[in-house]
Amino acid sequence: MSSYTNKSFWLESIGEMQPNESLSGNVKADVCIIGAGFTGLSTAIHLKEKDPTLEVTILEKGVAGIGASGRNAGFSMRLFGVTMDLTKFRHGGKKTKEADDYMLDAVNYLEDMIEKYNINCDYVHEGMMTIASNPQELKNLKKEYEIATSLGMKGFKWLDEKETKQLVHSPTYLAARYDEHCALLHPAKLARGLAQVAKKLGVKIYENSEVVQVNHKEKTIETKHGKVSSNQIVYATNAYSSAFKKLKRKQVPIYTYITLTEQLTDEQIKLLNWDRRIGIEDARNFLHYYRLTPDNRILLGGSEALYYYGSPLQKDKNEDMNLLLQNQVKTIFPQLGDIKFTHHWGGPISASLDLIPAIGKAGSDIWYSLGCMGHGVSLSNYNGLTITELLSGEKTKRTDFFAVNRRIVPIPPEPFKYVTISAIRAFLRFEDKKGVKQANKEKNKVE
C-alpha cells in the first residue's frame, strides 16, 4: 500500500494511481498555487477558464487530495463557522445572512461544477438533519432555527421526534432541523476528478514536490529539486498553512477523526430506516457528523477537536478517539448490536482564532484561503472562484464578501497558543457537557 492510500478509506477505495511528475529544474508561471486540494485545484480551473493563455502551476507536497480534501466526510453543506448563533453574536444578523448566502451559492455552484465536468464522485443531494438528543441540544437547535427564520434563510424545516425518526431512526433523537441544501459525495473521487479537469485545461500539476522556501520579494517558490518563478502566488494550504511564515499566525491545525463500520446488511439498513442518503450531525459545539457511504458503511467523525502542542501535521490516527467514536456509533444506533469497525483515520483542519474562514492578501500579488473549519467541501471549491476574481481584479458579490481581506486575530506563539486554544476548547466542551448532565438528571427522575 502506498503512502497515500492509507490516509483514508476514500483514498484507499480509489486505489493506486500514478502520481504526476515532480518538479525538476526551473520553470516560469503566471500563477503558482501551493497545494492540490479543493482550493488549489478549483482556483487553477477557474483561472484557465477565464484565460486559457495563463501559465498556471500547482505544487503539491504529496498527491492531489492527500490532505483534508481526500479525508473529510464528504458533506457539501452550508454550515459557516461553529454555529449561526456565534456568527450572529460576533458579526450581526446582516453578515450572518451574507455568510449563509455565500455558503448556499457554494453548495449549488459545486453541484453545477460536478455536472459541467461530468465528475464521477458518487454525488447524492438528499439534504441533512441536525439532531437534538438532549434538552440542551434541543434548546440550542431551536434558537438556531429561530435565527435562520428571522433572517429569511431558506430551505430549513423543523422536524418533531416522530418526523425525525421516520427519516433515520435512533432512540436518542428528540427533534431535528432538516436542511434541503446539503449533498454527500466521495471526496477523494472529487479531488482526483478536479485534478484531471485541471490537467485537461492545461494546468501543470507537480506532485511529490514539497515547497521548502518561498521568496515573496522575488516571487520564487523552491522545492528540493526545482524552482518556480511566478507573477502571483496562491497559498491553498489551509491546515498546512502554519508551515509558511506569512500565514503561521493566521490559523492553527485542529484535528478531527473518523471511524468507519463494516458494510451494513439490508436488514440493518431497515432497522435504521435509513433509506434516503441524508447526512446527519448533532447540535453540539464539538459535533458528531455521520452518513452512509456509497457501499453502506456508517462513517462517523467529530466528538472532539484536538490541538497538539507545537502544531504538528502528521497525527493521522488517534486510537483513543477511534474507541470514543466507535462507542458513539453504538450509543446512537443500539439496534445494530456489536457492529464491527474496519477503518480509522483523521487529519488536521484549518481554524482561525475567531472560528470563521478568511480569504485575503498576504503581500503584493500573494493570496490565501484558510479557516474552513472542516466545512470546506463546497466552501473551498467556491473560494477558488473568489480567489480567481481577486487575482483578476474583478469586483463581484464574492470579492465583496465580508470574509475577504478581513482582519484576522493573530494567534500567539507557543506556549500561549496552546493555552489559548485549550481555553477555547474547554469552554465549548463545558457547554456540551451541560446538555449531557441535564439529560442524565431527567433520566434519573423518570427512573
Secondary structure, DSSP 8 states (H G I E B T S, - for coil): --TTGGG-HHHHHH----------EEEEEEEEEE--SHHHHHHHHHHHHH-TTS-EEEE-SSSTT-SGGGTS--EE----SS-HHHHHHHHHHHHHHHHHHHHHHHHHHHHHHHHHTT--S--B---EEEEE-SHHHHHHHHHHHHHHHHTT--SEEEE-HHHHHHHS--TT--EEEEESS-EE--HHHHHHHHHHHHHHTT-EEE-S--EEEEETTTTEEEESSEEEEEEEEEE--GGGGGGSTTTTTT-EEEEEEEEEE----HHHHHHHT--S--EEEESSSS-EEEEE-TTS-EEEEES--B--TT--S-----HHHHHHHHHHHHHH-GGG-S--EEEEEEEEEEE-TTSS-EEEEEETTEEEEE--TT-HHHHHHHHHHHHHHHHTT---TTTTSTTBT--------TTHHHHHHHHHHHHHHHHHHHHHHHHHHHHHHH-
